[in-house]
Amino acid sequence: MRRILMLSLLAAAACGGSSRGELEVDWTFEGLPCAEASVSFIQVDIANEVLTPNQFTCQEASLGANLGVYYAGDYQITITGKDANGVTTHELTQTLRVQSGRKNSFALDVPRVAATTTASANVTWIFNNDSSKKCTDVGVDQVTIMVDPAADGSGGTNSGTVACSTMGSQGAVVAPLTPGTHTFAILGSLGTTLVYRTHNPVAAFFAAGFETNVTVSAEPLP
C-alpha cells in the first residue's frame, strides 16, 4: 500500500511559513481499495492548480497522495478513478479546507459514476473511396449523416447536416446511439443540390460508453 507525493506550482512556492499547511488525501472507491474496485488509474485535480503528476496507477498510489504545502484556505479537489481502458468509473469533487501550521488529512470515498447506456460514432467522410479527395475537390459544401439506411444507402435516420469541412477536418460526432450494430451513409450537397451520396453503407459495432471511429465514402449520383 502506497501514498504518493505530488506537488502543485503553488505548493512548490509555498513551502514553509506559518500561513501554510500540508494537504494529504487518502481514498477508497465505494468503500474499497482501488484494486478491489477495479480502478486501474487515479487522477487528482485541484481547481486553479497544476499538479505534477496528476495521474498514476493504483499500484503507485493505492492509499492516497500527499499533495504538498498550501496557503490556508479552501481548495476544490476532484478525484477520478478509471478502469484499465481509461474509462471513468468513479468520481468525486469536494471542497477541502487547509488550515495553517498543521497536516490536513482527509479520507475520501469516491462513488461510482452512473453507467453510460449510450454510444457515439466519430464519423469521417471521404469521396470515391479516396481519402486524399477533399470537399473542395468534389464540390461539396455540406454533408447530411444518415444512420441505419437501406442497403443501397437510401433512407435512414437523419442525424443532422454539417459543413463538409471544418478547419480542414471532414467529419462529425453522432450521439447518442443505442449499443449494437449501426450502419452509416452520407449525402453530399452543394447548397441545396445533392451531388454525392453513399451507395454502400458502412457498418460498425458500438459499445455503451465508447466512441467508435467510422469512415464513410460517397460517390457521384445516381
N, C-alpha and C positions, 0 to 999 in steps of 0.2 A: 504494500500500500504506500502510495507516494503523494506528496504535496509539492507542486511545482512552484518555483519563484518566477514571478512576472513583474515587469516594470512598465510604467507609462512614462511619457515625456515629463509630465508634471511630477510624478513620483521621483524620477531621477533628479529633478531640480530641487525637490523639496526635502531631501534627506536632512534629518536633524531639525532642531528647533522646537520650542515649547508649543507652537501653534499647529503642530502636525501630529498625526497619529498613523500607526500601521494598520493596514487593512488585510484581513485574511478571511477567505471564504472556503468552507467545506461544503460538499454537495452529495446528495443522493438523488436518485431518479425513481420517482414513485416509491420511495422508501427503500430502494435497493442500491447497492454499489453499481457503478457504470457497467461492469462486466456482466452482472446478473440481469441488468435491464436491457442488454443488447445494445448499449451505447458504445460505439467504437471511437467516436471523435467528440471532443468537447470544445466549444467556442465560448470565449468570455469577452464581452464588450462593455465598456463604460462610456456613457454619453459624453461627448466632447473630449474624450481621451483617446490616445493611440497606444494600445497595449502591444508589447513585443516580448514573446509571441502572443497571439491571441487564440490560437487553436493548437490542440495537441491530442495525442491518443489517450485512450483510457488507461493504458499501461503507464504512460508518462505521468499522469496526474489522477490517479484513482481516488485519492482523498479530497483534493481541492487545490487551491492556489493561494500563495502569499502574493498579494498584488502590490506590495511595497508601501511607501510612506506618502501620505496625502495631507493637504491642508484640511483643517477641521471644516466640516460641512456635510451636505447631503450629496450622494452620488447615485445615479441610476445605473444599475448593473443588469445586464442580460446574459443569462446562461443558456446555451443551446446545445442539446445533445443530438448527435447524428448517428445513423446506423452505418454499417460497413460500406454502403453505396453512397454515403454522403447525404442521405435524405434526412431532413429534420424530423425527429420523433418526439423530442421533449424540448420545452422552452419555458423560461420564467424571466420576467422583468420585475425588478423590485428596487425600491429606493433604500439605500443603507446610509446611516449617519456615522461619520468618522468623528470621534472625539479626540482632542489633542492629548498628548502625553501618555498614550496607552496603546496596547494592541487591541484592535477592534475585530473580534472574531464573530463570524456569523455561520450558522448551519442552515443551508437552504435545500429544500426538497423540490426538485424540478418536476412538474407534472407532464404527462404525455399530451401532445397536441392532438386535436381531433383528426381522425383518419381522413385522408383525402379520398373522395369517392369518384373523382373525375380525372380524365387525362387531357392532354393537349398535343397538338401537332405543330411542328415547325416546318411550314410548307415553303419549299423553294421551287421556283419555276424556271424552266428552260424552254427553248423553242427548237423544233425539228430534232429533238434528242441531241442537241449540240449545246453544251454548257458555255461555249465561247460566244454564242449569239446573245446580244443584249437587246433590251426592249427597243432601243432606238434603231437597231439593225433591222428589226422586223416591223417597225411602225406600229407598236402597241404602247398606249399610254396608261391603260388601266386594266386591272385583272379582277375577275369575279371568281371566287373559290366555291366550288360545289362539292358537297360531302355526300357520299353514297349515291353516285349517279348510276345510271344503267350501264350495261357492259360496253355500249358504244360511246359513252361519255355524255349522253344527253340526260336531262333531268337532274334529280338530286336536290339536296337542301342547300339553298343559297346562304353561304356564311359571310357574305359581305363583299364589297368592291373596294379595292385599294389602288393606289398608284402602282404602276408596273415596277417602277424603280424608285427607291427612297435612299438617297445618299449612296447610290451605287449598289444597293442591296435589292435583289429580286426575290422577295418572299414576305411571309407574314405568319403570325401565330394564330391558330384556330383553337378556341377553347370556349366552353368546356365540351369534352367528348365523353360519351359513355365508354367504359372499358370494353375491349374486344376489337374485332377487325373492322376497319373502315376503309373505304375507297375514296379517291380524290380525283377531281378533274378541274380544269380552269377554262375560263372564257377570256380571250384577249381582245380588247376593243381599242379602236382609235376614235375617241369621242364617243358617239353613240353607235358607231358602226362596228359590228362584230367581224373580226378579221382572222382570228386564230381560235382554235378550240382543241381540247383533248379528245383524241379518238380511242385511246387505250388507258382507262383509269388505272391508277396505281393503288395497290392495297398494302396495308400495314397493320400490325397488331399494336394496340395501345393499352398500357397498364395504368391503373389508377395511381396518381401521384407522380407520373413521369411525363416528360415531353419527348416525343419521338420525331425524328427527322424524316421528312418525306420530300422526294423530288418528283415533280410532275412536269411532263412535257406537253406542249400544244403545237399543233400543226395548222397549216392554212386550211380554210374551208374548202370543200364541204365537210 
